[in-house]
Amino acid sequence: MKSAAVIIIGLFLTSLVQAQESAIDDIFNKYSGREGFAVVTISGKMFSLFTDKDQNKTNSGDLLRSLNSIRILTVEDTLLNRNINFYRELSSKVNLNKYEELMSVKEGGNMTRFLIKQNGDIISELLVVAGGPGDNTLISIRGNLDLKTISELSKNTGMDELKELDGLDSKDD
């Protein structure tokens, strides 16, 4: 009887995690291909192609090996930005308390939060959510990361939203 309860609880917890991930996926799918939105998806396979060529550069090779995917959703139309709020939409679908907040930025009616899912020193997901009349962006970076890797990623990719994390270091540094 105890093993059946453990299995049921395990299945329930797994479905909760998948539901949260699917809520993020749902937002990407909802706006993908619509006029005024841009979606960029980079798979782990793409990173592995560069890893082989970057073997002499250990830092960038380590960075690429640690990434599973990067997805970026942004609103490019200023009129749409007034009517959409990714932060509010995501908050209503995902329990953001399951993430640890690294930083938040409030500017006028815009809110940007930098959130991570972490197990020990390993960050499995970095979520950047910006919502408001001036900016709506959702970035999901998945892999086996640390803050130093994320900082390196912001420098190498030019993702402006991640540049605010450059000053943060992991506890070990």
C-alpha positions as CSV (number, residue, x, y, z in Angstrom):
1,M,0.0,0.0,0.0
2,K,2.8,2.4,0.8
3,S,4.5,1.8,-2.5
4,A,1.3,2.5,-4.4
5,A,1.0,5.8,-2.5
6,V,4.7,6.7,-3.3
7,I,4.0,5.9,-7.0
8,I,0.9,8.0,-7.0
9,I,2.7,10.9,-5.3
10,G,5.6,10.6,-7.8
11,L,3.3,10.7,-10.8
12,F,1.5,13.7,-9.3
13,L,4.7,15.6,-8.8
14,T,5.9,14.7,-12.3
15,S,2.7,16.0,-13.8
16,L,3.0,19.3,-11.9
17,V,6.5,19.9,-13.3
18,Q,5.3,19.0,-16.8
19,A,2.3,21.2,-16.4
20,Q,4.5,24.2,-15.5
21,E,6.9,23.5,-18.4
22,S,3.9,23.0,-20.8
23,A,2.4,26.3,-19.6
24,I,5.7,28.0,-20.7
25,D,5.6,26.0,-24.0
26,D,1.9,27.0,-24.4
27,I,2.8,30.7,-24.3
28,F,5.6,30.2,-26.9
29,N,3.1,28.2,-29.1
30,K,0.3,30.7,-28.7
31,Y,2.3,33.6,-30.1
32,S,4.6,31.7,-32.5
33,G,3.9,32.6,-36.1
34,R,1.6,35.5,-35.3
35,E,2.1,38.9,-36.8
36,G,4.0,41.3,-34.6
37,F,5.8,38.5,-32.6
38,A,9.3,37.0,-33.0
39,V,10.2,33.6,-31.7
40,V,13.7,32.2,-31.7
41,T,14.4,28.6,-30.7
42,I,17.9,27.2,-30.6
43,S,18.1,23.4,-29.8
44,G,20.8,21.5,-28.0
45,K,21.8,19.9,-31.3
46,M,22.8,23.3,-32.7
47,F,25.1,23.9,-29.7
48,S,26.7,20.5,-30.1
49,L,27.6,21.4,-33.6
50,F,29.6,24.4,-32.4
51,T,31.1,22.4,-29.4
52,D,33.0,20.2,-31.8
53,K,34.5,23.2,-33.6
54,D,35.3,25.0,-30.4
55,Q,37.4,22.3,-28.7
56,N,40.4,24.6,-28.4
57,K,38.4,27.2,-26.5
58,T,37.5,25.4,-23.3
59,N,35.3,28.2,-21.9
60,S,33.0,28.5,-24.9
61,G,33.0,24.7,-25.4
62,D,31.9,24.2,-21.8
63,L,29.3,26.9,-22.2
64,L,27.9,25.2,-25.3
65,R,27.9,21.8,-23.8
66,S,25.9,23.0,-20.8
67,L,23.0,24.3,-22.8
68,N,20.0,22.2,-23.8
69,S,17.9,25.0,-25.4
70,I,17.3,28.7,-25.7
71,R,13.9,30.1,-26.6
72,I,13.1,33.7,-27.0
73,L,9.7,35.3,-27.5
74,T,9.3,39.0,-28.0
75,V,6.6,41.4,-29.1
76,E,7.9,43.6,-32.0
77,D,4.7,45.7,-32.5
78,T,4.3,48.7,-30.1
79,L,0.5,48.6,-30.4
80,L,0.5,44.9,-29.3
81,N,2.8,45.7,-26.4
82,R,0.1,47.9,-24.9
83,N,-2.4,45.1,-24.9
84,I,-0.2,42.1,-23.8
85,N,1.6,41.4,-20.6
86,F,3.7,38.3,-20.7
87,Y,4.5,38.6,-17.0
88,R,0.9,38.7,-16.0
89,E,0.0,35.9,-18.4
90,L,2.8,33.6,-17.2
91,S,2.0,34.4,-13.5
92,S,-1.6,33.2,-14.0
93,K,-0.4,29.9,-15.6
94,V,2.8,29.0,-13.8
95,N,3.5,29.0,-10.0
96,L,6.5,31.3,-10.1
97,N,7.2,30.5,-6.5
98,K,8.7,27.2,-7.8
99,Y,11.5,29.5,-9.1
100,E,14.0,31.4,-7.2
101,E,14.2,35.1,-8.0
102,L,17.6,36.4,-8.9
103,M,16.5,39.9,-9.6
104,S,13.5,42.0,-10.6
105,V,13.4,45.4,-12.4
106,K,10.3,47.6,-12.2
107,E,10.3,50.5,-14.6
108,G,7.1,52.5,-15.1
109,G,4.4,49.9,-15.9
110,N,7.0,47.3,-17.0
111,M,8.1,44.4,-14.8
112,T,11.1,42.1,-15.5
113,R,12.0,39.1,-13.4
114,F,15.0,36.9,-13.6
115,L,14.0,33.5,-12.2
116,I,15.9,30.2,-11.9
117,K,15.1,26.6,-11.1
118,Q,18.1,25.3,-9.2
119,N,19.2,22.0,-7.7
120,G,22.4,22.6,-5.6
121,D,24.8,24.7,-7.7
122,I,23.2,23.6,-11.0
123,I,20.6,25.8,-12.6
124,S,18.3,23.8,-14.8
125,E,16.4,26.7,-16.2
126,L,16.8,30.5,-16.3
127,L,13.5,32.3,-17.1
128,V,13.5,36.0,-17.9
129,V,10.0,37.4,-18.0
130,A,9.3,41.0,-19.0
131,G,5.8,42.3,-19.3
132,G,4.2,45.7,-19.6
133,P,3.3,48.4,-22.2
134,G,6.9,49.0,-23.2
135,D,8.4,45.5,-23.4
136,N,7.1,42.0,-23.5
137,T,9.8,39.3,-23.7
138,L,10.0,35.7,-22.5
139,I,13.4,33.9,-22.5
140,S,13.8,30.3,-21.4
141,I,17.3,28.9,-21.2
142,R,17.5,25.2,-20.2
143,G,20.6,23.2,-19.4
144,N,23.1,22.5,-16.6
145,L,24.2,26.0,-15.9
146,D,25.6,28.2,-13.2
147,L,25.6,32.0,-12.9
148,K,29.1,32.3,-14.4
149,T,27.9,30.4,-17.4
150,I,24.9,32.6,-17.8
151,S,27.0,35.7,-17.5
152,E,29.3,34.2,-20.2
153,L,26.3,33.5,-22.4
154,S,25.1,37.1,-22.1
155,K,28.5,38.3,-23.3
156,N,28.7,35.9,-26.2
157,T,25.2,36.2,-27.5
158,G,24.4,39.9,-27.0
159,M,21.1,39.1,-25.3
160,D,20.4,42.5,-23.7
161,E,18.0,41.1,-21.1
162,L,20.8,38.9,-19.7
163,K,23.4,41.7,-19.4
164,E,21.8,42.8,-16.1
165,L,23.0,39.5,-14.6
166,D,26.7,40.2,-15.5
167,G,27.3,41.6,-12.0
168,L,26.0,38.5,-10.3
169,D,28.4,35.7,-9.4
170,S,27.9,32.2,-8.1
171,K,28.5,31.6,-4.4
172,D,31.7,29.7,-5.1
173,D,33.5,32.6,-6.9
